[in-house]
Amino acid sequence: MVKSKIFNVIFREKPAMMLVEMNNSKTEIYASNLAKIVDCTYSHVVKILQQMQKSGLVEFEKQGRLKLLKLTKKGQDVAESINKIRNSL
């Protein structure tokens, strides 16, 4: 059941683009900049990121008051697969 939940989260446009943007980012990325990049509210981005964290796709690294976002190896693999599909369409 958990796998189908995360599948439904990822295969929507905004969450998929969040993973791709995080994977392609050359600089440190935070939830607030990710919200601006994918044109989403901060609270919606955080909610999605929490679901991704539970599924082992994203990690939060606390830096002072801010939380840096990092993709796990699994998250990188999923983001690269999404990017391949997007580029082939």
Secondary structure, 3 states (H helix, E strand, C coil): CHHHHHHHHHCCHHHHHHHHHHHHCCCCCEHHHHHHHCCCCHHHHHHHHHHHHHCCCEEEEEECCEEEEEECHHHHHHHHHHHHHHHHC
